[in-house]
């Protein structure tokens, strides 16, 4: 398939592109800046420009709509409400409308678990984006899968996190590894190729956990850090050394529907984070060479 990736120079598209090429797909990477790597087909353009979108969609079989300002841009105040509305809402409308006019019926929309709350500027724009997705599925009989991943900034994005430890402290509070998000996307594409959806799917994407539901319901019943030590006792000193508190109770999303529809099986868990910290130290695994 020819697959258009909006936000094609961003982190997710960078990791997704070789995975799609391995499937035999041709990723077309639309962005206002050129990718730092040479994988896929780079297309310079903006989802805010309708003529550029129209040209980018020629011959496309499926769209993966990634382009957006994210929670980090709200937290750091890098973008204001107008910028969020323009890209995340108007831009999403433009992509769906252009796809509908081009006769494209298969669509993966990257939303966010932040869509659970209108209080967040980012979350509100994702709620509106999901509404656009559902509307176009109903109005134009589009086959739409909405993915709601947790935060998935990769550890190698040094424009956000100065070190692996800084990234690990963020991830420890609740996130999903970018490789698991990539898995959810390509599994979504497989569903769109092989099944006909009666209604859009809205699927949460979370990471892997050694902790069971019973562990979480009875967190630290035997004292502070006791649940952590049940699985990671050998890593306690390492975790504390780098500001990863064993007493911190994680929040785990229900991904039952994601597993049922996609066969999604996340692989990166707190154990993997601790193992990488032990193996590579504060700088973490080698940075992605892009």
Secondary structure, DSSP 4 states (H G I P E B T S, - for coil): -EEEEETTTSHHHHHHHHHHHHHT-EEEEEESS--SS--SEEEE--TT-HHHHHHHTTT-SEEEE-----HHHHHTT-S-HHHHIIIIIIHHHHHHHHHHHTT--EEEEE--GGGG-SSSHHHHHHHHHHHHHHHHHHHH--EEEEEEE-----TT-TTT-SSHHHHHHHHHTS---HHHHHHHHHHHHHHHHH---SS-EEEEE----S--HHHHHTTTTTSTTHHHHHHHGGGHHHHHHTT--TTPPP-----HHHHHHH-------HHHHHHHHHHHGGG-SPPP--
